[in-house]
């Protein structure tokens, strides 16, 4: 196949998707960065909280992210990235600088907000991979909705929750094992009665364990919005667990 070079214009839609500029990079904690992107392409977006985009992170690799905030009038979009290990997305985010252009596809539907009926309360449970989703969902709630929940993070990254102004508890992870600290937090937390909504996201096995615990406490399946982002056992395992959770 011929190698066709294209001139990428700011805000344009090309073979690589829509292009935007990195306006600002903010360190939320040692492993979490907030990328603020700006461009005309954002003004044209049709976006709802919980939708995802696919970002090009270099060398033909793409990764899915859930925007934390989209301001179409201001042509800006915030994405929180987790710097973990030596993967291509972490390497890309680590060397990224303000003023650089990036490209993305989307948005596409990923997780429903479940806020159509203005629930009296909403709970979010997840880890650092879902912290952008947490901001998008909690900011979409009406002022009359009581918001609570927890984000499990590495102890060094606990400050990211306050840095984003999230109305959630930062829970330190024990021994680099995802899940137990979040499950323990839920076991000690009172869940209100009524038709509230619960968002569950993060590591797949943890998400399913939390789902089971909530169902055993009397919540209905219709109250739970579920989106596993990753699995300790790989992408195929995550997809299999996600399909099982949605049909069970």
C-alpha positions in Angstrom: 0.0 0.0 0.0 1.4 3.4 -0.9 2.5 5.6 1.9 0.3 8.7 1.4 1.4 11.7 3.4 -1.3 14.1 4.4 -1.0 17.6 5.8 -2.9 17.7 9.0 -4.7 21.0 9.7 -5.7 22.0 13.3 -9.2 20.9 13.9 -9.5 19.0 10.7 -10.9 15.5 10.1 -8.3 13.3 8.3 -7.6 9.7 7.7 -6.3 9.7 11.3 -9.5 11.1 12.7 -10.0 14.5 14.2 -7.0 16.6 15.2 -6.7 18.8 18.3 -4.0 20.5 20.1 -2.7 19.8 23.7 -3.4 23.1 25.4 -2.3 22.1 28.9 -0.9 19.1 30.8 -1.6 19.0 34.5 0.0 16.5 36.9 -2.8 15.3 39.3 -0.4 12.8 41.0 2.8 10.9 40.2 0.9 8.5 37.8 -2.1 10.6 36.7 -2.1 13.4 34.1 -4.9 15.6 32.9 -4.6 16.5 29.2 -6.6 19.5 28.1 -7.2 19.4 24.3 -8.5 22.2 22.2 -9.7 22.5 18.6 -12.6 23.1 16.3 -13.3 19.3 16.1 -14.5 19.4 19.7 -17.2 22.0 18.9 -18.6 19.6 16.3 -18.7 16.6 18.6 -21.9 14.9 19.7 -21.0 13.8 23.2 -22.7 12.5 26.3 -21.1 11.6 29.7 -19.8 8.0 29.5 -18.9 8.2 25.8 -15.4 7.2 24.8 -12.8 8.3 22.2 -9.9 6.4 20.7 -6.7 8.4 20.8 -3.7 7.8 18.6 -0.7 7.2 20.9 1.9 6.7 18.3 3.2 4.1 15.9 -0.3 3.1 14.8 -1.4 2.3 18.3 -4.8 3.5 19.6 -6.2 3.5 23.1 -9.7 4.2 24.4 -10.3 7.0 26.9 -13.5 8.4 28.5 -13.3 12.2 28.4 -13.7 13.7 31.9 -15.2 16.9 30.6 -16.2 18.3 27.2 -16.8 22.0 26.7 -18.1 22.3 23.1 -18.6 26.1 23.3 -15.0 26.5 24.6 -13.7 23.9 22.1 -12.0 22.0 24.9 -11.9 18.4 26.2 -10.2 16.9 29.3 -8.8 13.4 29.3 -7.1 11.8 32.3 -4.4 9.3 31.5 -2.8 6.8 33.8 1.0 6.3 33.5 1.5 2.6 34.2 4.5 0.5 33.3 6.2 0.8 29.9 3.2 0.4 27.5 2.8 2.6 24.4 0.1 4.8 25.9 2.2 5.5 29.1 5.3 6.3 27.0 3.3 8.6 24.7 1.7 10.5 27.6 5.0 10.8 29.4 6.7 12.5 26.5 3.7 14.6 25.4 4.2 18.4 25.6 1.8 21.3 25.3 1.3 22.6 21.8 1.5 19.2 20.2 -1.2 17.9 17.9 -3.0 14.6 18.6 -5.7 12.8 16.7 -8.7 10.8 17.8 -11.8 8.9 16.6 -15.2 9.2 18.2 -17.0 9.8 20.4 -18.7 6.4 20.7 -21.2 5.1 23.2 -19.5 3.2 26.1 -21.3 3.5 29.4 -24.9 4.8 29.9 -25.3 7.6 32.6 -28.6 6.3 33.8 -29.6 9.7 34.9 -32.8 10.2 32.8 -35.1 10.0 35.9 -32.9 12.2 38.1 -32.2 9.6 40.8 -32.1 10.7 44.4 -28.6 9.3 44.9 -25.7 8.1 42.7 -22.7 6.0 43.7 -19.4 5.6 41.8 -16.9 2.8 42.4 -13.8 2.4 40.4 -10.0 2.7 40.2 -7.5 5.2 38.6 -8.4 4.0 35.1 -12.0 5.2 35.6 -11.3 8.5 37.3 -12.1 10.5 34.2 -15.4 8.6 33.9 -16.0 9.4 37.5 -15.7 13.2 36.8 -17.9 13.0 33.8 -20.7 11.1 35.6 -20.7 13.0 38.8 -20.8 16.4 37.0 -23.7 15.2 35.0 -25.9 14.7 38.1 -28.5 17.2 39.1 -27.8 19.3 42.2 -30.5 17.4 44.1 -28.8 14.0 43.6 -26.7 12.8 46.6 -23.3 11.6 45.2 -20.9 9.3 47.0 -18.5 6.5 46.3 -14.8 5.6 46.2 -11.8 5.5 43.9 -9.1 2.9 44.6 -5.6 4.2 43.8 -2.0 3.6 44.6 -1.2 5.4 47.8 1.0 7.9 46.0 -1.9 8.9 43.8 -4.6 9.5 46.4 -4.4 13.3 45.9 -5.8 13.0 42.4 -9.3 12.7 43.7 -9.1 16.1 45.5 -7.2 17.6 42.6 -10.2 17.0 40.4 -12.7 18.0 43.0 -14.5 14.7 43.0 -17.1 14.1 45.7 -15.6 10.6 46.3 -13.4 8.9 48.8 -9.8 8.1 47.8 -9.1 4.5 49.0 -5.4 3.3 49.1 -4.7 0.0 47.3 -3.1 -2.7 49.4 0.0 -4.5 48.1 -0.6 -3.5 44.5 -3.6 -5.9 44.4 -6.6 -4.2 42.8 -10.0 -4.8 44.3 -9.8 -5.7 48.0 -9.7 -2.2 49.4 -12.6 -1.1 47.3 -14.7 -4.2 48.2 -13.9 -3.6 51.9 -15.0 0.1 51.6 -18.3 -1.0 50.1 -18.9 -3.6 52.8 -18.6 -0.8 55.4 -20.8 1.7 53.6 -24.5 2.2 54.0 -26.3 2.3 50.6 -29.5 4.4 50.7 -32.9 2.9 49.7 -34.7 4.0 46.6 -34.0 4.1 42.9 -30.4 5.3 42.9 -27.9 4.6 40.2 -24.5 2.9 40.7 -21.6 3.1 38.3 -19.0 0.3 38.4 -15.8 0.5 36.4 -12.1 -0.4 36.6 -10.6 -3.9 36.8 -13.0 -6.5 35.5 -12.9 -9.1 38.3 -13.3 -6.3 40.9 -16.3 -4.9 39.0 -18.1 -8.2 39.0 -17.3 -8.8 42.7 -18.8 -5.3 43.5 -21.8 -6.1 41.3 -22.5 -9.4 43.2 -22.2 -7.6 46.6 -24.7 -4.9 45.5 -27.2 -7.4 44.2 -27.0 -9.4 47.4 -27.8 -6.2 49.3 -31.0 -5.8 47.4 -30.2 -3.5 44.5 -31.7 -4.3 41.1 -29.7 -5.0 38.0 -31.4 -2.0 36.3 -29.7 0.3 38.9 -26.2 -0.9 37.9 -24.2 0.6 35.1 -21.1 -1.5 34.4 -18.0 -0.9 32.4 -14.9 -3.0 33.1 -11.9 -1.1 31.7 -9.2 -3.7 32.1 -8.4 -7.1 33.5 -5.4 -8.6 35.4 -5.7 -11.5 32.9 -5.8 -9.5 29.7 -8.3 -7.9 27.2 -10.0 -11.2 26.2 -10.8 -12.0 29.8 -12.2 -8.4 30.3 -14.5 -8.7 27.3 -15.7 -12.1 28.4 -16.5 -10.9 31.9 -18.2 -7.8 30.5 -20.5 -9.8 28.3 -21.4 -12.0 31.2 -22.2 -9.1 33.5 -24.5 -7.5 30.9 -26.6 -10.6 30.3 -26.6 -12.2 33.7 
